[in-house]
């Protein structure tokens, strides 16, 4: 058996076993649909149903495959699928899980038939102009070993929907889900937030749920210190930074100085820590956290927790570049969100493979097949996704042919048992 055949077989087995675990409590048709989609997205590196249908390589007309996939996307995906996937993801986050929150968008400037198509600010446009599209709220966890982002909540939403409340409501929906997962494990999470989440509602939420947080503050924030209310910028400009540290920021390591003070905020009469970080850019960065500071190491930890934010930004970029995330063609919000979930599961498989880089030889084979020249890598997703793609291009049959191989092996095993 050639290396290509061996690699293809092992890659299909990984996809099949992962999909089976994700859809363990589902009906057979739904389980097969999930497997088809994860395999099709992996092989085509695309979320177009026509490309996925090509990747499945079935012995029926392509239009019939597209119709089957489209019909399944219009249905409600079983709740147990997301529960099983989320539990698998939580298993690789460790005992001190870190979560990153962010909002993004998908733009459909020429779209006219999409359900509840709204107006969003295009984050990838230099001028940040408004275009037709949808908002995306994402929460990812960082894997324990390799610190890779794995999605635990991803929702595409529009302010034009009838039952729409607010973007905050969507964020809290995602946080509620993750905190329930943490409760089952009797763990506390640390949630890292950008300036867009600097609101009293967000602070109050974390206080009520008894979770750790790191929130970047805006210049409008007011704080209470020494029996007086101050604009946060007044305090920021009064310090210069006593603690010297090195931080990775925008792709380069920078020498910084940090000051930490205790304050109260308007949201709640609770003491929190505020870090002023000087040297990253012209304007010093301001971070608020309820993580206790007892030493210099605690200050460094809070600062570095926030610096992990680039990982969720790169995650969005990865989805859009590698899987053409904005090229969604299904029209209803339910189908769009189902497709987004299945893409999240596909990337979740990549996260789980990346966590085994130091333990499993086949992951190195996948990376080698990506033909990547980069030696220093912080996000393994590009290499692993391209390696999977290149390996699966050698497959002569789709994933359904692999089902038949599994059935034959199981059947042969049963015969040997009875023959004994």
N, C-alpha and C positions, 0 to 999 in steps of 0.2 A: 504494500500500500504506500503510495507516494506521500510526501509531506503535505502536499496540497490537500489530498483526500483526508488525511489524518486531522489536519487543522480544521478543515471544513466540518468534519464529523464532530470534533470536540466543540467547535463554536456553536453548531446547531444544538448540541446536547446542553450547553450552558443556557442558551436562550429558552429551550424547551423546559428545562428544570426550573429556571427562574419564573417563567410564565405559569408553570403548573403550581408553584408555591403561591404566586400572587392570586391566582383564580381557583384555589383549592376547594372553596365551598360553593363554587358556581356550577351552573348547569353545564353539560358538555358543549352545547353550541356556543355559550358565552365564553367558556374556557378556550375553545378553539379560536374564537374571534380575537381574544386578547393575545393569544400566541401568534396568530397571523399578523396582527398589527405590530407587535414588538419586533417580530422577525422582518416584516416588510419595511418598517421604518429603518431598522438597522442595516438592511441590505441596500436600500435605495438612498439612504441619508436624505430623506425627503418626506414631507407630510402630505403630498398630493396623492389622492387615492389612485390615480392612474399609475403613478410610479410605484406605489405599494403593490398594486395588482400585478404589474410587470415582475416585481421582485418575488412574488409568491409562485410564479411559474406553474400555474395550474393548467390541467388539460381541458379547460372549458373556455368559452369566449371571454375575452377581457372585460367586455361590458357587463357580463353577468357577475364577474368577481367584484367590479366596482359597485354594482347595485347591491350586492350582499353586504359589502363593507359599509356602504352608505346607510342601508336599512338598520344595521346594528348600531351605528353611531347615533341614530335618531332615538334609540331606546335609552332607558336609564341603566347605567352600569351598576351592577350589584354593589351595595355598600360594603360587603365583606371584602371585595377586591381592594378597595382603598385602605381598609383596615389591615388586611394582610400585608400589603405593600408598606404601609406606614410602620408596622411592627418590625418588618425586616430592616427598614431604614433606621429605626431607633436602635436596633441591636448593634449597629456599627458606629454609634455616636459616643459611646463611652459613658463613664459615671458622672462626668461634668460637662453635659452637652451645651454647645454654643449654637445659637440660631441667629441668622441674619435676615432682616426684613427689608424689602424695597418694593417700590412701585415702578412699573415700566409701561410700555404701550405696544400695540401692534397697529400700524397704520394701513388703511385701505383707501388711498386717495381717490381711486377710480371706482370704488365699490358703490353699488346702488341697491343691490338685492339682499344685502346682509341684514339679519334681524337686529333691530335696535342699534343700528350703527350711530355712534356718537361723534363728538369732536374731542381730540386729544392733542396735547403738545408733543410734537415729534422730537423725542430725546436724541435721536441720531442726526438731526438736522442742526447745522451750526447756528442758524438763526432761531432755532426752537419754535418754528412757526406751527400754527394749529392746522391739523388735517383731520379728515374723517378716519375713525378708528375705534379701538377699544382700550380700556385700561386693563392692566394686568397687575395683580397683587401676588407677590411671591414670598414664601418663607422657606429658607433652606437651613439644614443643619450641617455642621462640619464633621466629617468622619474623624474618628479618634486618631487613627494612625497617620494618614496622609493629608488630613485637613482639606478634603475635597467637598464641594457643596453638593448636597443631595436634597432634592425638593420634598417637602412634607406638606406644603399647601401651595396651590397655584390656581388662581381663579381669574377668568376673563370676564369683565363686567362693563356695563354701560350705564351712564346716568340717565339715559332715555328710556330704560326699562320701566315697566309699570310698577313693579314691586321694589324698585331701587330705593334705598334709604340714604346711604352715604358711603364714601370710600372707607371711612373709619369703621363702619359696621362690617364691611368685608374683612378688614384687617383683624378686628376682634373675633370674627368667625374663625379665622385661621389660627389665631392665638389660643382661642378656647379649645380647638381641636388638639393642638400640641400640648397644652397644659394638662388635658385629660390623659394623654399618652404618658406624660411625666408622672402623673399621680399614680398610675398603675405600677410604675417602676419605683415609686417613692423617691423621685429625683427632683431637683430644682434646676431650672435652665437659666442661662444667661442670654438675654436678648439684646442684640446690637442694632441700633437704629440711626438713620441719618437725620439731617435737619428737618426733613419733611414730617417727622414724627415728634417734633418738639411741641407738644400740646399738653395742657392740663389733663385732658381726657386720657392720654397715654400714660402719663405719670401715675394718675389715680388707678388706672387699670393694673399696672405692675405692683403698686402698693397693695391693692385689694387681693391680688392673686399670689402675693408673697413670692415674686420672682425677682431675680437679679436683672439689672439692665445697664446698658451704656447708651446714652442718647447724646448726639451732637446738638449743641444749643445754637439757636439763631441769635442775632444781635438784639432782638426785641425782648428777650427774656429778662425778667426782673427777679432778683433774689434778696433774701433777708439775711443780714449779717451784722453783728455788733449793734443789735437793737435798731437797725435802720434798713430801709429798702434801697437797693442800688440797681441801676441798670447794669447788666452783666459786663458790658464793655468797659464801664468805669473801673471795675475791679480788675478786668483783664489787662487794662493799660497801666495799672498800678504795680504789677508784678513783672519780673523779668525771667523767672525760671531758675530754680536752684539745682534740680536734679538733671544730670546730663545723661541722655540715652541716645541710641541709634534706632531709627525706625525706617521701615520700607514704605515709601510713599510715591505713588505714580511711577512705579518701576525702578526706583533708585533708592539707595540707602542714604539717609540724611542724618546729620548730627543735630540733635534737638535739645532744648532745655524745657523742663516742666515744673510748674508750680501747682500745688494742690491745696484747696481750702474747703472748709465746711460751711454750708449755707442751708437755708430753707427756701422753698419755692412757693409760688402762689397756689399751686395745686393742693398742697397738703402741708400741715405743720410737722414735717418730718425732716430730719437732718440728712443731707446727702453730701457727696463729695463732688467738687467741680475741678477738673484739670484744665489748665491753660498750657497749651503746647506751642512753643515758640521755635521758629526755624524751618517749619515745613513749607510755608508760603508767606506772602507778604502780610496776610491777616492771620494772627494766631488762632489755632483751633481750640474750641471750648467743648469739653465733654462732661456730662453729668452722669453719676453712677451711684448706686446704693451698695456697691461692693466695699467692704471695710478696708481702710488703708491703715496698716500697722507698720509698714516698712517701705523702703524704696522699691522692693520687688513688687509690691501691690500696685504702686503707681505705674511701673513698667507694664504689668499685666493688663491693667485697664486700657492703657494707651495701645498696646498691641492687639487687644481684643477688637478695638475699633478699626485698626488697620486691616483686619481681615475683611473689611467691607468690599474690597476690590474683588473678592471671590464671587459675590453674588452679581456684581456688575459684569464680570467675565462670564458668568453662567448665562445671563441674558444674551450676551454677545454670541456665545457658543450656540445657543438655541437658534438664533437668527441666521448665523453664518453657515453652520454645519447642516442644519435640518430645514433651512428656509422657512422658519417659523411664521414669518409674516405672509407667506404665500398660501395661507389657508383659503380653500375654495368652498368648503361646506358653509351653508348659509344660516342655519339656526344657531342660537347661542348654546343650546344644549349640545348639539353636535360639535360645535367649536370647542366647548369645554371638555367633552369626552375625548376629542382628538388631542387636546392639550394634556390631559391626564395620561393618555397612552404614551405620549412623547416623554412626559416626566418619568414614567415607569421605565422606558427605554434608556433614558439617561441614568436612572437609578441603577440599572444593571451595570452600566459603565462605572458608576461610583463604587459598586460592590467589587467589581473586578480590580479597580485601582487600589482598593484597600488590601489586595492580596499580592501587590507588586513584589514584596519582600518574601512571600511565602509560596508562590505558585509559578512554576516554570512557564506554563501556557500563557500567562499574562505578558511575560517578556517576549514570547513568540508573537503575540498580538501587536505589541509595540514595535517589534522589529519589522513586521509586515506593513506598518504605516509608512515606512521609508522616511522617517523623520530624521533630520540632521541635528536637531537641537539636543544638547546634552544636559543643560540645566533647565529643569522643568518644574514649575510650581502647580500647574493645572494639567493633569494627565488626560483630560477628556479628548482633546484634539487627536493625540496619538492613538488612543484606544479606539475611538470611533472610526478613525480612518483605517486602522488595522483590521477591525471587524469588517468594515466595508470591503477591503481588499481581499480578505479571506473568503467572504461569502460570494464574491464575484466568480469564484471557481466552482461554486455549487451548480450542478446540472439539474437538480430537482429542488423543489420548494420544501418548506417545513412539513407539509402534510405527508410527503413521502417518508419523512422521518418518523411520523406516527406509526406507519405500517411496520417499520423496522422494529420499533419498540414493542408492538403487539406480537410480532413473530418471536422475539426473544423471550417475552413473558410466557408465551404459549409453549415454547420449547422447554422453558424452565419447569412448567407444570408437568409436562410429560415425563421429565427426568425424575421428578418427585414421586410420581405414581409408579414408575418402572422399578424404583427401588423397593 
